[in-house]
Amino acid sequence: MMRFALSPNDPRIAVLVAELDSRDVPMAQTWRAVGAAAEGLAMRRPSYQHVRRLVRIERRRRQLEARGRAVLGRAATTLAAGRVPSAVLVLEQLRDLRRADELALEEHKAFEPP
């Protein structure tokens, strides 16, 4: 008999999702891996909906992190080429990515059970 986690606020589930999820696998496969790992740690299995929400957050976080690295990489390349990158432009791009990250988290929080 499968027992599902009662508390969606257990941060260990988010850590398992971050460690076990891969962009190229279906969310259901991540859910199964997270559930097995949770049971191995004497935790209850999280619900599919909970893991799916955490997978979306994690994948979006990774995407935004990659975009941030690209912004900084372009600035470093410009600097290495002997030019000065626009600090204002770089900071604005990073700020926009940070806002997108915060909006993504807020969007997913709206669907959390009370």
Contact map, one row per residue, 1 for C-alpha under 8 A:
111000000000000000000000000000000000000000000000000000000000000000000000000000000000000000000000000000000000000000
111100000000000000000000000000000000000000001000000000000000000000000000000000000000000000000000000000000000000000
111110000000000000000000000000000000000000011000000000000000000000000000000000000000000000000000000000000000000000
011111000000000000000000000000000000000000011110000000000000000000000000000000000000000000000000000000000000000000
001111110000000000000000000000000000000000111110000000000000000000000000000000000000000000000000000000000000000000
000111110000000000000000000000000000000000000100000000000000000000000000000000000000000000000000000000000000000000
000011111100000000000000000000000000000000000000000000000000000000000000000000000000000000000000000000000000000000
000011111100000000000000000000000000000000000100010000000000000000000000000000000000000000000000000000000000000000
000000111110000000000000000000000000000000000000000000000000000000000000000000000000000000000000000000000000000000
000000111111110000000000000000000000000000000000000000000000000000000000000000000000000000000000000000000000000000
000000001111111000000000000000000000000000000000000000000000000000000000000000000000000000000000000000000000000000
000000000111111100000000000000000000000000000000000000000000000000000000000000000000000000000000000000000000000000
000000000111111110000000000000000100010000000100001000000000000000000000000000000000000000000000000000000000000000
000000000111111111000000000000000000000000000000000001000000000000000000000000000000000000000000000000000000000000
000000000011111111100000000000000000000000000000000000000000000000000000000000000000000000000000000000000000000000
000000000001111111110000000000000100110000000000000000000000000000000000000000000000000000000000000000000000000000
000000000000111111111000000001000100000000000000001001100100000000000000000000000000000000000000000000000000000000
000000000000011111111000000000000000000000000000000000100100000000000000000000000000000000000000000000000000000000
000000000000001111111000000000000000000000000000000000000000000000000000000000000000000000000000000000000000000000
000000000000000111111100000001001100000000000000000000000000000000000000000000000000000000000000000000000000000000
000000000000000011111110101001000000000000000000000000100000000000000000000000000000000000000000000000000000000000
000000000000000000011111100001000000000000000000000000000000000000000000000000000000000000000000000000000000000000
000000000000000000001111110000000000000000000000000000000010000000000000000000000000000000000000000000000000000000
000000000000000000000111110000000000000000000000000000000000000000000000000000000000000000000000000000000000000000
000000000000000000001111111011000000000000000000000000000000000000000000000000000000000000000000000000000000000000
000000000000000000000011111111000000000000000000000000000000000000000000000000000000000000000000000000000000000000
000000000000000000001000111111100000000000000000001100100000000000000000000000000000000000000000000000000000000000
000000000000000000000000011111110000000000000001000100000000000000000000000000000000000000000000000000000000000000
000000000000000000000000111111111000000000000000000000000000000000000000000000000000000000000000000000000000000000
000000000000000010011100111111111100000000000000001000000000000000000000000000000000000000000000000000000000000000
000000000000000000000000001111111110000000000101001100000000000000000000000000000000000000000000000000000000000000
000000000000000000000000000111111111000000000000000000000000000000000000000000000000000000000000000000000000000000
000000000000000000010000000011111111100000000000000000000000000000000000000000000000000000000000000000000000000000
000000000000100110010000000001111111110000001100001000000000000000000000000000000000000000000000000000000000000000
000000000000000000000000000000111111111000011100000000000000000000000000000000000000000000000000000000000000000000
000000000000000000000000000000011111111100001000000000000000000000000000000000000000000000000000000000000000000000
000000000000000100000000000000001111111110000000000000000000000000000000000000000000000000000000000000000000000000
000000000000100100000000000000000111111111111100000000000000000000000000000000000000000000000000000000000000000000
000000000000000000000000000000000011111111111000000000000000000000000000000000000000000000000000000000000000000000
000000000000000000000000000000000001111111100000000000000000000000000000000000000000000000000000000000000000000000
000000000000000000000000000000000000111111100000000000000000000000000000000000000000000000000000000000000000000000
000000000000000000000000000000000000011111110000000000000000000000000000000000000000000000000000000000000000000000
000010000000000000000000000000000000011111111000000000000000000000000000000000000000000000000000000000000000000000
001110000000000000000000000000000010011001111100000000000000000000000000000000000000000000000000000000000000000000
011110000000000000000000000000000111011000111110000000000000000000000000000000000000000000000000000000000000000000
000111010000100000000000000000100110010000011111011000000000000000000000000000000000000000000000000000000000000000
000110000000000000000000000000000000000000001111111000000000000000000000000000000000000000000000000000000000000000
000000000000000000000000000100100000000000000111111100000000000000000000000000000000000000000000000000000000000000
000000000000000000000000000000000000000000000011111110000000000000000000000000000000000000000000000000000000000000
000000010000000000000000000000000000000000000111111111000000000000000000000000000000000000000000000000000000000000
000000000000100010000000001001100100000000000111111111100000000000000000000000000000000000000000000000000000000000
000000000000000000000000001100100000000000000001111111110000000000000000000000000000000000000000000000000000000000
000000000000000000000000000000000000000000000000111111111000000000000000000000000000000000000000000000000001000000
000000000000010010000000000000000000000000000000011111111100000000000000000000000000000000000000000000000000000000
000000000000000011001000001000000000000000000000001111111110000000000000000000000000000000000000000000000000000000
000000000000000000000000000000000000000000000000000111111111000000000000000000000000000000000000000000000000000000
000000000000000000000000000000000000000000000000000011111111100000000000000000000000000000000000000000011001000000
000000000000000011000000000000000000000000000000000001111111110000000000000000000000000000000000000000000000000000
000000000000000000000010000000000000000000000000000000111111111000000000000000000000000000000000000000000000000000
000000000000000000000000000000000000000000000000000000011111111100000000000000000000000000000000000010010000000000
000000000000000000000000000000000000000000000000000000001111111110000000000000000000000000000000000010000000000000
000000000000000000000000000000000000000000000000000000000111111111000000000000000000000000000000000000000000000000
000000000000000000000000000000000000000000000000000000000011111111100000000000000000000000000000000000000000000000
000000000000000000000000000000000000000000000000000000000001111111110000000000000000000000000000100110000000000000
000000000000000000000000000000000000000000000000000000000000111111111000000000000000000000000000000000000000000000
000000000000000000000000000000000000000000000000000000000000011111111100000000000000000000000000000000000000000000
000000000000000000000000000000000000000000000000000000000000001111111110000000000000000000000000100000000000000000
000000000000000000000000000000000000000000000000000000000000000111111111000000000000000000000100100000000000000000
000000000000000000000000000000000000000000000000000000000000000011111111100000000000000000000000000000000000000000
000000000000000000000000000000000000000000000000000000000000000001111111110000000000000000000000000000000000000000
000000000000000000000000000000000000000000000000000000000000000000111111111000000000000001001100000000000000000000
000000000000000000000000000000000000000000000000000000000000000000011111111100000000000001000000000000000000000000
000000000000000000000000000000000000000000000000000000000000000000001111111110000000000000000000000000000000000000
000000000000000000000000000000000000000000000000000000000000000000000111111111000000000000000000000000000000000000
000000000000000000000000000000000000000000000000000000000000000000000011111111100000110001000000000000000000000000
000000000000000000000000000000000000000000000000000000000000000000000001111111110000100000000000000000000000000000
000000000000000000000000000000000000000000000000000000000000000000000000111111111000000000000000000000000000000000
000000000000000000000000000000000000000000000000000000000000000000000000011111111111100000000000000000000000000000
000000000000000000000000000000000000000000000000000000000000000000000000001111111111100000000000000000000000000000
000000000000000000000000000000000000000000000000000000000000000000000000000111111110000000000000000000000000000000
000000000000000000000000000000000000000000000000000000000000000000000000000011111110000000000000000000000000000000
000000000000000000000000000000000000000000000000000000000000000000000000000001111111000000000000000000000000000000
000000000000000000000000000000000000000000000000000000000000000000000000000001111111100000000000000000000000000000
000000000000000000000000000000000000000000000000000000000000000000000000000001100111110000000000000000000000000000
000000000000000000000000000000000000000000000000000000000000000000000000001101100011111001000000000000000000000000
000000000000000000000000000000000000000000000000000000000000000000000000001000000001111111000000000000000000000000
000000000000000000000000000000000000000000000000000000000000000000000000000000000000111111100000000000000000000000
000000000000000000000000000000000000000000000000000000000000000000000000000000000000011111110000000000000000000000
000000000000000000000000000000000000000000000000000000000000000000000000000000000000011111111000000000000000000000
000000000000000000000000000000000000000000000000000000000000000000000011001000000000111111111100000000000000000000
000000000000000000000000000000000000000000000000000000000000000000000000000000000000001111111110000000000000000000
000000000000000000000000000000000000000000000000000000000000000000000000000000000000000111111111000000000000000000
000000000000000000000000000000000000000000000000000000000000000000000010000000000000000011111111100000000000000000
000000000000000000000000000000000000000000000000000000000000000000010010000000000000000001111111110000000000000000
000000000000000000000000000000000000000000000000000000000000000000000000000000000000000000111111111000000000000000
000000000000000000000000000000000000000000000000000000000000000000000000000000000000000000011111111100000000000000
000000000000000000000000000000000000000000000000000000000000000100110000000000000000000000001111111110000000000000
000000000000000000000000000000000000000000000000000000000000000000000000000000000000000000000111111111000000000000
000000000000000000000000000000000000000000000000000000000000000000000000000000000000000000000011111111100000000000
000000000000000000000000000000000000000000000000000000000000000100000000000000000000000000000001111111110000000000
000000000000000000000000000000000000000000000000000000000001100100000000000000000000000000000000111111111000000000
000000000000000000000000000000000000000000000000000000000000000000000000000000000000000000000000011111111100000000
000000000000000000000000000000000000000000000000000000000000000000000000000000000000000000000000001111111110000000
000000000000000000000000000000000000000000000000000000001001000000000000000000000000000000000000000111111111000000
000000000000000000000000000000000000000000000000000000001000000000000000000000000000000000000000000011111111100000
000000000000000000000000000000000000000000000000000000000000000000000000000000000000000000000000000001111111110000
000000000000000000000000000000000000000000000000000000000000000000000000000000000000000000000000000000111111111000
000000000000000000000000000000000000000000000000000010001000000000000000000000000000000000000000000000011111111100
000000000000000000000000000000000000000000000000000000000000000000000000000000000000000000000000000000001111111100
000000000000000000000000000000000000000000000000000000000000000000000000000000000000000000000000000000000111111100
000000000000000000000000000000000000000000000000000000000000000000000000000000000000000000000000000000000011111110
000000000000000000000000000000000000000000000000000000000000000000000000000000000000000000000000000000000001111111
000000000000000000000000000000000000000000000000000000000000000000000000000000000000000000000000000000000000001111
000000000000000000000000000000000000000000000000000000000000000000000000000000000000000000000000000000000000000111
